[in-house]
Amino acid sequence: MAESQRFQLGTIGALTLSVVSSVSIVICNKALISTLGFTFATTLTSWHLLVTFCGLHVARWMRFFEHKPFDPKSLIGFGILNGSSIGLLNLSLGFNSVGFYQMTKLAIIPCTVLLETLFYRKRFSRNIQLALTVLLFGVGIATVTDLQLNLLGSVLSMFAIVTTCIAQIMTNTIQKKFKVSSTQLLYQSCPYQSITLFIVGPFLDGLLTNQNVFAFNYTPYVLAFIVLSCLISVSVNFSTFLVIGKTSPVTYQVLGHLKTCLVLAFGYVLLRDPFSWRNILGIVIAMLGMILYSYCCTIESQHKSIEAASLLSQVKECETDALINVEKGTGNLPDSVVAKAPGWISSKDQHV
């Protein structure tokens, strides 16, 4: 199987794992929070990361992946930033209306596009921009209801957007810069993320719920759902790093809105949540935007592959012509070709 085909299959597998695991954990957490009254989201996330680290440590012990240390400063900064972004998103939800929180999540995509354009010189075609606009419009119709604004909530949302965008861009950048896999990066950053959230989690949850997470009544049902949520989170965290590493932060955010639409649909079908024609219209428009985005990305990827193959063939033709000319005695061999053929210049020739 060709390298490009293996990459495409790996990407499809990562996207599928991300969707399935994320929708599953949302349904599990909804039962845990709404039905059983366990509303300590930030502390629960710190437990998710701790269980993920333990699971990856066992996988490393069983030699499923190789530990590859890299720059500690980048790792610590990345872990703290990731943990902070999760805490700020939870705070944003606590101090804003649900509609404004959904607008905050929608703003992550244009903010990511802006940051990548300004600092990484990344170009987004008009077709991609159009697809993202359709997607955001559809998700906005389906999810945004009330827009109650307040100063503190707006400031928290702004920090949540910026930290989330930077953290997701760093996830992609670090994997490429230090040549580490998503598993290696997740394994090394999990402790810092978990510690950050474990320190601030009880305080934030107490501020938002007026309850003490350590004084909660942990019945067998609550413990069972917490364990299930933590186990599912291993797949969620792993697939998040995998998707961002294989695609891009923008694609991951598009996938996140697909999960939102699926959660809305599952909530209506399985849990009989209130649903309206506005929700249906928004989901349909969002799906069209996602299909358009996927199509544009596929077309652009094919064009890049064709251009790369054409450039490679031109380089090979140039080198072949140069070799033929040298053999005929009608030309000089370029330095780049000489460097790739050290066998022609042996130590004996140098001594002679």
N, C-alpha and C positions, 0 to 999 in steps of 0.2 A: 504494500500500500504506500502511495506517495506521501511525502512529508506534509503537503498541504491538506490532503485528505485526512490524515491522522489529526492534524491541528483542528480541522473543522469538526470532526467527530468529538474531540476533546472539548471544544467550545460548546457544542450542543449538549454534551453530557453535563458540563458545569452549569449551563443555564437551566437545564431541567432539574438538576439537584437543588439549585438555588430556589426555584419556584416551588417545588414540592415541599422542601423543608421549611421554607418561610411561611407558606400557607398553613402547614401543619402546626407550627409553633404559635401562629396567631390564633388559631382555633383553640389550642390548648391553653394559651395564656388568657384568652377571653373567658373560658370556663373558670380558670383559676381566679381571675380578678372579679368578674361579674357575678358568678354563681357562689364562689367560696369566700369572696371578700378579701382576698390577698392582693392588696393594691400597692405593694412595695416594688415598683417596676425597676428602679435603679439598683437596689440591692439584689434583686433577682438576676439582673444582667451581670453583676459581679460574680454571682454563683455560676452563671452560664460560662463565663470566661475561665473560671477556676476549673470547672469540670472539663472544659475543652482542653486546657493545658494538661490536666492529668491524663486524658485520653490520648493526646499526642505524645506525652512522655512514655506511655506504655507502647505506643506504636513505634517510637524511636528505639525503645529497649528491644522490641521485636524486629528491629532493623527494616521497618517499612520505609523509612526515609533516613537520610544522613543529616546530622547536625552540622550546620555551616555558620560559624560565628562571623559577624561583620561589625562595622563601626558602632560601638556602644552608645555614643552620643546620639546618633541618628535613631537608634533603636529605642532608647529611653524617651526621647522627644516624641517619636511617633506613637509609642504606647500611651503616654500621658495625653497627647492631643486626641487620640482616638477615644480614650475614656472620657475626656472632657466633653467631646462632641455629643456622646450619648447622654451624659448628664444634662447638658444644655438643652438638648431636644426634649427630654422629659420635663425640664423646668418650663420650657416654652409651652408645652401642652398644659402644664399646671396653671400658668398665669395668663393663658389666652383662651379664647373660645375655640371650639373644635374646628370651625371654619377658618379662623386665622391660622391655626396650626397646620391645616391642610395647605393653605397658601404658602406657609413657610417651607413645607416639603416640596411644593411645586417650584419655588424660587431656587432650589438647589441646582437644578439643571442649567438655567441661564447663567447662574453664578459660576458654575464649573466651566461652562463654555467660555465665559469672559476671562477667567483666570488662565485657562489653558491657551487662549489666544494671546493674552498679554505677556505671559511669562514663558511659554513654551513654543510660541509662534506656530501653534497648531491651526490649520485651516479647516473650517467647516463649510461645505458647499451649500449653495442655496437650497438644494433639494433636502439636505439633512436639516437645515434650519426650518424649512417648511414642515417637514415631518414632525419635528420637535414641537413646533407651534400647534399643529393639529392635536398632537398627543396631550400637551398641557391644557389646551382648551377643553378637550373631552374629559380629562380627569377633573378639571375645575368644575365643569357642569355636574359631574357625578358625585363629587365629594364636598365641595365648598357650599356651605349654607349661610350661616351668619358670619359677619365680619366685625366683631366688637374689638375696638382698638384701645390699648392703654400703653403708657410710656414704658413701664417696666417690662411688660410682655413683649413690646416691639424691640426693645434693646436686647432682651434675651434671645429673641428669634433671630436677630441680625448676627449675634455671636454664634448661635447654633448653625446658621447657614454657612458662615465663613469657615468655622472649624471643621464642619462635616466635609465641605468641598476640599479643603486643604488635606484633610486626613485621607480622603479617597484618592486624591491625586498622588499623594505620597505613597500610598499602597502600590500603585502602578509604577511609580518612578523608582522606588527602592528595589522592587523585584528586578527591574531591568538594570539599574545601576550596579547593584552588588551581585547580580546573577544568582539570586536565591529563588527557590520555588515558593508558591503560596503557603505550602505546609511549613517550610522552614521559617518564613517570616511570621506566620501565625503562632508557631511554637515559641519563638523568642519574644514576641511582643505581648502575648497573653498575660504573663505575670504582671507587667507594668499597667496594662489596662485594668486587670482585675483588682490590683491594689488600689489604683486611683478610684475606681468605683466603690470598692469596699469601704474606703475611708469616707468618701463624701455621700455614699448611698443612703445610709441610715439617717443622716442629717437632712438630705433633700427629701427623702420619703416622709420623714416626720414633719417637715415644713409644709409639704403638699397635702398630707392626709391627716395630720394631727394625731397620729398613732405611732407607737413604738414597735418596730419590726421584731425586736427580741421579746416583746411581751405578747405577741400574737398567739392565739390558740392553734397550735399545729396539730390538727386532727389527722388520722390516717389518710383521709381523702386528700387533704391539702398536701401532705407529704408526698403522696403518690403522684399528684399532678406536678409538684415541684420537681420531682425526680424525672418524670417524663419530659417536662419542659427543658431541663438541663441536658438530657440525652439528645433531644432533637436539636438543641442549640449547637452541638458539636458539628452537625451537618450544615447548619446555617452559617456559622462562623467560617468554616472551611470553604464552603461554596462562595461566600462573599469575597474572600481573598482570591479564590480561584478565578471567579468571573472577572474581577477588576484586573487581575494579572494577564488574563488571556484576551480581554477586550479593551475596555476603557472605562473611566469613571462615569462618563455620560451614558454609555450603554448599560452600566449597572443601575443608574437612576431610572432609565427607561424600563428596565426589568422590574424595578421596585414599584413603578406605577402599574405594571401588569399584575403584580401581586395584589395591589390594592383593589383593582377591578375584580380579580378572582375572589378575594376575601368578601367583597360586597355581594358577589353572586352566590358564593357558598353560604353566606349569612342569610340570604333570602331563601335559598332552597332548603338548607338543613335546619336553620334556627328560626325561620319565619320572621326575620327582621323586617321592619317597615321598608317598603320599596315603592318607588314612583316611576312614572314615565320619564322624568328628568334623569333619574339614575340610569335607566336603560339607555336613553339617548346619549348620555355622557360616556357610558362604557363602550357603546358602539363607535362613537367618534374616536375615543382613546384607542380602541383596537385598530381602527383604520390608520391612525397615526403610527402605531407600533409596527403594523405591516409595512407601511410606507418607509419607515425608518430602517427596518430590516432589509427591505428591497434595495434602498439606496446604499446602505453599507455593503451589501453583497456585490452590487454593481461596481462600486468604487474599489472594493477589495480585488475584484477580478481585473479591473483596469491596472491596478498597481502591480498585480502578479504578471500580467502581460508585458508591462513596461520593464519590470525587473528582468524577465526572461529575455526580452529583446536586447536590453543593455548587456546582459551576460553573454548572449550569442555574439554581439558585436565585439566585445572584448576578446572572446575566444578566436574570432575570425582575424582580429588584428594580430594576436599573438601567433596564430598559425601562419599568416602571411609573412610575419617577421622571420619565423624559423625557416620558411621555404627560401626567403631571400638570402638568408645567411648561408644556407646549404649550397645555394647556387653561386654564392660569392658576389651577390648584387646588392647587398644591404648590410647594415649594422644591426646587431641584436639589441633591443631596448634594455635598459637597466632593470626594469621590472621583470622581464623574462629571465635575465641572467640570475636575478636573485632567486627565482623559483627553480632554477636548474643548477644547483651547486655541484652536481656530479660531473659537469663539463669542465670544471676547474679544480682538478685534484691537487693534492699536496705535491705530488711528483712533478706536475707541470710547473708549479711555482718554483720548486727547487731547480729544475732545469732552466 
